[in-house]
Amino acid sequence: MGAAGPPVTAGGEPVRGPVRPSGLLDVIGVASIVLDDEGRIVLWSPQAEELFGYSAAEALGRYAAQVMVHEQHMDVVVKLFADVMATGQGWAGAFPVRHKDGSTRLVEFRNMRLLDDRGDTYALGLCADQTTVRRLERDVALSTRMVAQSPIGLAVLDTTLRYVSVNPALERINGVPAEEHLGRTAREVLPHLDVEGLHAAAREVLATGRPVVDRPVVGRIPADPEEDHVLSVSLYRLEDALETVLGVAVSVVDVTEQHRAGVEAEAARRRLALIADASARIGTTLELDRTAGELADVAVPELADVAAVDLLDAVVAGRRTRLGPSEAAVIRALAVRADRSPLALEAADPPGQVARYGPDRLVTECVRSGHPVLLPHVEAADLPRIARSPEAAVQLARAGVHSYLAVPLIARGEVLGALDLKRTRNPLPFTEDDVLLARELAARAAVQIDNARWYQNARDTALTLQRSLLPSHPPVTGGLEVASRYQPAGATTEVGGDWFDVIPLGGGKTALVVGDVMGSGISAAATMGRLRTATTTLAGLDLDPAVLLEHLDRITAGLDQAIATCQYAVHDPELGQCRIANAGHLPPALVRRGTDPVLLDLPTGAPLGVGGVAFTTTTFDFCPGDELVLYTDGLVETRRHSLDERLDTLLALLHGPTRPLDEVCDLLVRTLHHPDNHDDVALLIARAREAE
C-alpha cells in the first residue's frame, strides 16, 4: 500500500489553490527560515509567522537573533550560527525563543548551511514547537508498541481487501504466519471461516466510512481446526489527511471461551434492564387501568408474547377477599398486550370485562394460593385450564401457545390479582429464572396498582359527592338562555371544589354563581356543597350581590380554614341589567353583537374566608343577545402560558357569529382545558333573551 500522491483534477492536472494538510509535517507545523551569511532573515515561511508571531513584513531583513532570541542567549546563538556557516556542519536541538507576544517557548531546531549556484552561503533553519514534536514522538512509539504487544489481533487491508499488515496477536489467533497473510484475502487465508458476510461488511465500510463493531464470525481456523471458534471482528475505514481511502483496519478477538458466559450474562443484563425499566415506567400516574397497562407493556415482548393483568373484582371495589378451595375467582381484566399474536389477543378477556374462572383454572389457583403457576410446556389438555372459554382454548391452540406462567400481584399482604403470561412466537419455554423475573415485576407493580385502586376509590367517592352537589338547570330560565359544563380534574390529582349555580328569583330575575373552593378531595367538595347551599338560601332574600358575598364571607370564615373565590350576578330582564360582585375571582367575559368580546372591569375583591374586606356591586346593561361567560381558573390557567395570553385566547374563541351556547361551551372546554391543568373546570354561559 503506497503513499498517496498529490491531489489532481479529473484531467490529471495538479489541483491549484491553497494546500490542505496532507502529512506529518503539517501536523507538526514545521517552519522554514533562511538567513544570509550575516544572519539577516531573507526567507520567512507562513508556519514561521504562526510559530513566532511575526509576519513576513515584520521579520524579513532583520537579524534573526534580534527577532527570536533573548539578550541572555545572544552570545550562544551567534556562536552556533558562526560554527554552522564556517564548518558546514548542521546543528540540531531545542532552544528557548521569544514569541512576539513576549512569551518564551522551547522550539526544536534543525540548522544547516546552504550554498547557491553563485557560491553564496545561507543558513536554513527548520523548526517546530518542541511540545508538539515530543507528543508526536510519544504517540508514534506508543502506537508501535501497542500494535506489536496488543493481545488483540490487528491487521490492515488494502482497498481490494488484501492483507498488507498483521500483528503478532493475529498470527497466533489465526495460526498463520504474518508473511502468509500478506497479499491474500481472508477467504484465502481462512477458508473454513464464514467470512462472506465479513467481506460484504468490509466493502460497505470502504464505501460509507461507517465502522462495523464487534461483528461475530464463526468457523474453524488453522490454529485449532477441530473446533468452531467465535471471533469478534471490528472494521474501520482508513483515510489520509486528504480523505483518500487507504483501506480497512481490522481488529479481531477470539471470544470462544467467553461466548457461552456472554450469552448468560446478556440474559442476566436484560433481566436487570427490564426491572430497571419497570421501575421507571410503571406507576407514572394514579390511573388504575394505565398502571396495569404499563405493567403489560413492560412484560411484552421481553418476557412474554402475551401478557394480561387481571384483578379480583372484589379488590377493584375496595373489598378484601380470600378464596376457598372450591370457590371460583371473579376477575376483572385491566390490560392485555400481545406481540404479533392476534389470535391470542382475541382469546384474552377484553379490558374492563368481568369473568368467572372456576376453581380448577390456573389463574384461580394462582390468586388463591398466592404462588406462581408454571407450565413450561403446554399440552392440548392444559388449554381449557388456561383459557376463559372452550372457544378461547381453540384460539390459544391456533395461536401456538406453548408455555404459560401466572404470578400473583401481592401488595401489603393482600393478593390483588395475577400477571398472566404466555409464549407463542418465542420458542423457549418459561424457566425458573423467568419466574423470578416475573415475580419481581409483579411485586413492583402490585404496590403501584394498589395505590391506584385506593386512590381511584377515593376519587370516585369525591367525584360522586361533587356531582351530586352540582345543579341541574333548565336551558331556559327567566329571561336567560343558559348552558354549563363541569370538567373534573385529571386522574393525576384529586377532585376540586369548583361549582356553578343558576337560581331563579322573584320578578323573573335569575342569579348566576360560579365559585372555586381552594384545595381538593372530599373536604373541598363538602365545603363547596355548604357554600352552594348557603348561596341558594341567601339568594332567596333578594340581597344586593355585594351584601350576599359579605354574608358568604362570614360563613366561609367559620369553616375549617376554608378559602374560596366566587362571582355572584343577578340578571333583571325588566331593567335589561345585571348586577355583579366579585370575591377574588377571574373577570367574566361579556359578548355583545357587533363588538369584540371583553373582560368586565370589576373590583377584584378578596376571596371568601379572608374577612374584613368590603365587596362592591357593579351594574351593567345586559340586553337581548348579550352573553355573560363565567368560569373558574382551571379553564384558562396552565404552567406554560401567561394568564393574559390565555384570557386573550378565551376572548378570541368567543368572537364570531352567534352560536348555540352548548356548542360554545364544548369549544371552550375542548380548546382551553389542557391535560396538564390538573384542576377542575366550571363554566357557565348566559344569554339574554328577547322579551316575550
Secondary structure, DSSP 8 states (H G I E B T S, - for coil): -------B-TTS-B--SS----SHHHHHT-EEEEEETTSBEEEE-HHHHHHH---HHHHTTSBHHHHH--GGGHHHHHHHHHHHHHH---EEEEEEEE-TTS-EEEEEEEEEEEE-TTS-EEEEEEEEEHHHHHHHHHHHHHHHHHHHH-SSEEEEE-TTS-EEEE-HHHHHHHTS-HHHHBT--HHHH-TTB--HHHHHHHHHHHHH---EEEEEEEEEETTEEEEEEEEEEEEEEEE-TT--EEEEEEEEEE-HHHHHHHHHHHHHHHHHHHHHHHHHHTTSSS-HHHHHHHHHHHHTTTT-SEEEEEEEHHHHTT------TT--EEEEEEEEEESS-HHHHHHS--TT-EEEE-TTSHHHHHHHHTS-EEESS--GGGHHHHSSSHHHHHHHHHHT--EEEEEEEEETTEEEEEEEEEESSS-S---HHHHHHHHHHHHHHHHHHHHHHHHHHHHHHHHHHHHHHS----SEETTEEEEEEEE---TTS---EEEEEEEE-GGG-EEEEEEEESS-SHHHHHHHHHHHHHHHHHHTTT--HHHHHHHHHHHHHTSTT--EEEEEEEEETTTTEEEEEEES----EEE-TTS--EE--------BTS-S----EEEEE--TT-EEEEE-GGGT--SSS-HHHHHHHHHHHH-SS---HHHHHHHHHHHH--GGG-S-EEEEEEEE----
